[in-house]
Every structure is written in structure tokens, then in C-alpha cells.
Amino acid sequence: MPILTLKEAANKIMVALDKPDAAAALALAEQLQGRDCWMKVGMELFYAAGPSIVRDLKSRGFRVFLDLKMHDIPNTVRGGARSITRLGVDLFNVHGAGGVAMMYAAAEGVREAVEAGDAQHAPLVIAVTQLTSTSQIVLNKEIGITGQLEDAVVHYARLSREAGLQGVVASPLEVAAIKAACGTGFITVTPGIRPRGADVGDQSRITTPRDAVDGGTDYLVIGRPITASHNPAEALDNILKEMIEQ
Ligand SMILES: O=C(O)c1cc(=O)[nH]c(=O)n1[C@@H]1O[C@H](COP(=O)(O)O)[C@@H](O)[C@H]1O
């Protein structure tokens, strides 16, 4: 892998702002300001703080990944995508399990909002393949998908590309297979990042930040290793250091 600059490494980080309200999220974001990383707004924060949290983060100069993992009938997802696009986010996700028509509807919703002049730019749309908390055993025995987990991930990646989406969410362990199937330009956004010695928690398919970078991922989604630290800025800086070390 080519050596990354500090700025390039920071550009790859999406900090999962899994906080209960806007005040807590913005206090954390402020501590990380000036480092060029993205902020990810997920269900906990968005359901509490609403659309204004997106505007608050954008006005502070952050790029925003809105992680609401839409999974519904195509018509509903199309409307959801239109509303999300109007918010001005840079990237959002849907569930690959919703199928091609649903994913296509998400892409259409984006186009409709942009063409109607309701949005300045089109956000990237990506599909969740298999959650990084899902293990091989859970996939086979609970979810009921037979075969290898990596094959299930690649299957959804192919479908999402067919539907016109720009990338997927997967674990860093599947990046090489996704890129081989869908091309190097197909974006991989990878949670399941744990620095050595960090608490794994509910994640199942994990790598260190450095292994994720060496594996060719485009973006690393990192929550608790940064946000639960007593010094989030220092935790982020240590991760960045590990990513750029020769
Ligand atoms: O779409 C996501 O962001 C996502 C997909 C996935 O498969 N696994 C996953 O962990 N995530 C999100 O990534 C973040 C990971 O957070 P930590 O486990 O605290 O680093 C959380 O906000 C999850 O909601």
C-alpha cells in the first residue's frame, strides 16, 4: 500500500457519534475539529436530535455520513432518500437485504431531489451487506443464509452495484473480495475497527486500523475506540499514527 499522509489518513476516518443528544455529540465533534475526519450520525443521535444535527455538523465543516440503514418497500425508501438528500448529507446507507428494486429506488430518490433543485449535491449511497456483528455461525444458523459469509457479502455488493449504488458497508476482512468483484472504484466503508488491545464489544468481524488500511479499504468507521476514550482526540491521533507508520 502507498504510504498515507496524515491528511489522507484523517480523510478515511468516519467517527461514529453514537451519543444520546446533540450537546454530547457536538462536544465530542469539537474535540476532534481540525482533523479532517468525517462524522457518522446513526440512529441513537438522529432519533434524538433530528435533522438539525446534520446542519450543525456541516456548519462546523465536517462531512456527514447519515447511517439510518433504510430497509423498506421501494416507494418508502425512495421518499426517504429524497428527504435525506435535501438534508445535505454526503453519504447515507440502505440495507442490501432490501433487494435491487429497493436499492435502485434509493438512488432514484437522490436523483429526484437533486433534479428538483432541492439539494446542492448528490450524496453517495451505499448498502449494508452483512453487519459486522454477524459471525459465520449466526449467518448460517440464525439468519438462515447458507454458505460462506464472504460470499454473502460479495453477493450483496454485486447487487448494490447493479442497482447503481456507489459502494457498500462491510468488514475490512471482505474488502479484497468486494474490490475483485465490483472494481477498485467501488467504495468500501468498514466498521469493525479495533486497535490492538481495544474492547471488541459486540463486533464480530474486526481488524486493526492498520490492517484495514493495508487491506485497501476506503473508509474506516470507528466509534467506541475513540468516543468511549477519556481522551477522544488522543485516541484518534494514535489511530492516525498507526495508519501512516511506515
Ligand atoms: O452502517 C454502519 O455504520 C455499521 C454497519 C455494520 O455492519 N457495523 C457497524 O458497526 N456499523 C456502525 O459502525 C459503528 C461502529 O461503532 P464501534 O463498534 O463503536 O466502533 C456503529 O455506529 C455501528 O452502527
The ligand as an SDF file (V2000), in Angstrom:
LIG
                    3D

 24 25  0  0  0  0  0  0  0  0999 V2000
  -23.5380    1.0170    8.8000 O   0  0  0  0  0  0  0  0  0  0  0  0
  -22.7680    1.1080    9.7610 C   0  0  0  0  0  0  0  0  0  0  0  0
  -22.2000    2.1570   10.0200 O   0  0  0  0  0  0  0  0  0  0  0  0
  -22.4390   -0.1330   10.5010 C   0  0  0  0  0  0  0  0  0  0  0  0
  -22.5930   -1.3150    9.8000 C   0  0  0  0  0  0  0  0  0  0  0  0
  -22.0740   -2.5180   10.3280 C   0  0  0  0  0  0  0  0  0  0  0  0
  -22.1370   -3.5790    9.6840 O   0  0  0  0  0  0  0  0  0  0  0  0
  -21.4810   -2.4800   11.5500 N   0  0  0  0  0  0  0  0  0  0  0  0
  -21.3730   -1.3400   12.2950 C   0  0  0  0  0  0  0  0  0  0  0  0
  -20.7850   -1.3960   13.3930 O   0  0  0  0  0  0  0  0  0  0  0  0
  -21.8900   -0.1600   11.7990 N   0  0  0  0  0  0  0  0  0  0  0  0
  -21.8300    1.0720   12.6360 C   0  0  0  0  0  0  0  0  0  0  0  0
  -20.4600    1.4080   12.8670 O   0  0  0  0  0  0  0  0  0  0  0  0
  -20.2630    1.8880   14.1900 C   0  0  0  0  0  0  0  0  0  0  0  0
  -19.2210    1.0370   14.8700 C   0  0  0  0  0  0  0  0  0  0  0  0
  -19.0060    1.5080   16.1510 O   0  0  0  0  0  0  0  0  0  0  0  0
  -17.9480    0.8670   17.1500 P   0  0  0  0  0  0  0  0  0  0  0  0
  -18.2080   -0.6100   17.2090 O   0  0  0  0  0  0  0  0  0  0  0  0
  -18.2360    1.5560   18.4450 O   0  0  0  0  0  0  0  0  0  0  0  0
  -16.5770    1.1740   16.5890 O   0  0  0  0  0  0  0  0  0  0  0  0
  -21.6270    1.8730   14.8720 C   0  0  0  0  0  0  0  0  0  0  0  0
  -22.1470    3.1830   14.8280 O   0  0  0  0  0  0  0  0  0  0  0  0
  -22.4760    0.9420   14.0220 C   0  0  0  0  0  0  0  0  0  0  0  0
  -23.8300    1.3410   13.9950 O   0  0  0  0  0  0  0  0  0  0  0  0
  1  2  2  0
  2  3  1  0
  2  4  1  0
  4  5  2  0
  4 11  1  0
  5  6  1  0
  6  7  2  0
  6  8  1  0
  8  9  1  0
  9 10  2  0
  9 11  1  0
 11 12  1  0
 12 13  1  0
 12 23  1  0
 13 14  1  0
 14 15  1  0
 14 21  1  0
 15 16  1  0
 16 17  1  0
 17 18  2  0
 17 19  1  0
 17 20  1  0
 21 22  1  0
 21 23  1  0
 23 24  1  0
M  END
$$$$
